[in-house]
Amino acid sequence: MKNYRRLFLVDGDSFIYKALSGIHRLGEGDKVLIFVGAEEMRQRLKAKGYIRSNVNVILVRRGKETVDNRIKGFLGNVVNREDRGQIFIISRDHGYCKRMDYYRKNMEYRRMSWN
C-alpha cells in the first residue's frame, strides 16, 4: 500500500452514503478504503462517482461480521508500519473500540521502550 497522510477505513455495511458525505474534502495524501459485502454496492458507488484514485472499494465475502473482521485484520497489518499516517475508522459499530484501545496502549508501550 502506498504511503498516505490520513487513511480512512469505511465500514460499508450501514449508512454508507452518510459516511461518505465529506469525501469531497479529502486532502492530498489522504486515502479512503470502503469495505462492502455486496458487489451491487460496489457498482453503485462506482456509478455515483465515489471511486477515484484515492478512494477504493474492497469487496468482502458476505457473512456475519465479515466486513468488521476484514477491517480489523487490515488495521492489524497497517498499524505496525513505520511509515503509517493517521488512521480513522468510519463506522457506527462499537466493536472497534477495544481493538483501537489495544493498539493505542501497544504503540505507547513501544514508544516508551524505544526511548
C-alpha positions in Angstrom: 0.0 0.0 0.0 1.3 3.4 -0.9 2.1 6.0 1.8 -0.7 8.2 3.0 -1.1 11.1 5.4 -4.6 10.0 6.6 -6.2 6.7 6.0 -10.0 6.3 6.3 -11.4 2.8 6.7 -15.1 2.9 6.0 -17.5 0.2 7.2 -19.8 -0.1 4.2 -22.4 -2.3 5.9 -24.5 0.6 7.1 -25.1 4.3 6.5 -22.6 4.3 3.7 -23.7 7.5 1.9 -23.8 9.4 5.2 -20.3 8.1 6.0 -19.1 9.4 2.6 -20.8 12.8 2.8 -17.5 14.6 3.4 -15.4 12.8 0.8 -15.1 15.9 -1.3 -12.9 17.4 1.5 -10.1 14.9 1.1 -6.7 16.4 1.0 -3.6 15.5 -0.9 -2.1 12.3 0.7 -5.5 11.1 2.0 -6.7 7.6 1.1 -10.1 6.0 1.6 -10.9 2.3 1.6 -14.5 1.4 1.6 -15.2 -2.2 2.7 -18.5 -3.6 1.3 -20.1 -7.0 1.4 -22.0 -6.8 -1.9 -21.0 -6.4 -5.5 -24.1 -4.4 -6.1 -23.0 -1.8 -3.6 -19.5 -1.5 -5.2 -21.2 -1.0 -8.6 -23.5 1.7 -7.1 -20.5 3.5 -5.6 -18.7 3.4 -8.9 -21.8 4.7 -10.8 -22.2 7.6 -8.4 -18.6 8.6 -8.8 -17.2 7.8 -5.4 -14.4 5.6 -6.7 -11.4 7.7 -7.6 -7.6 7.5 -7.5 -7.5 7.9 -3.7 -10.8 6.1 -3.0 -11.0 2.3 -3.4 -13.7 -0.3 -2.6 -12.7 -3.6 -1.1 -15.3 -6.4 -1.7 -15.6 -8.7 1.2 -17.4 -12.1 1.2 -20.8 -11.9 2.6 -21.4 -13.3 6.1 -21.9 -12.3 9.7 -19.3 -9.6 10.8 -17.2 -10.2 7.7 -16.7 -6.5 6.9 -15.9 -5.7 10.5 -13.4 -8.6 10.7 -11.8 -7.6 7.4 -11.3 -4.0 8.7 -9.8 -5.3 12.0 -7.4 -7.5 10.1 -6.4 -4.8 7.7 -5.9 -2.5 10.6 -3.7 -5.0 12.3 -1.4 -5.2 9.2 -1.2 -1.4 8.8 -0.9 -0.1 12.4 2.6 -1.5 12.9 4.2 0.0 9.8 6.7 2.7 10.5 5.5 4.8 7.6 1.9 4.9 8.5 -0.1 8.1 8.9 -3.2 8.7 10.9 -5.9 6.0 10.7 -9.6 6.7 11.1 -12.4 4.1 11.2 -15.7 5.4 9.9 -18.5 3.1 11.4 -21.5 3.1 13.6 -20.3 -0.2 15.2 -18.6 0.0 18.6 -16.7 -3.3 18.0 -13.6 -1.4 17.0 -13.2 0.5 20.3 -11.5 -2.4 22.2 -9.2 -3.0 19.2 -8.2 0.6 18.9 -7.6 0.8 22.7 -5.3 -2.2 22.4 -3.3 -0.6 19.6 -3.0 2.7 21.4 -1.7 1.0 24.5 0.7 -1.1 22.5 2.0 1.8 20.5 2.5 3.9 23.7 4.4 0.9 25.2 6.7 0.7 22.1 7.4 4.4 22.2 8.5 4.1 25.8 10.6 1.0 25.0 12.4 2.8 22.2 13.5 5.8 24.3 
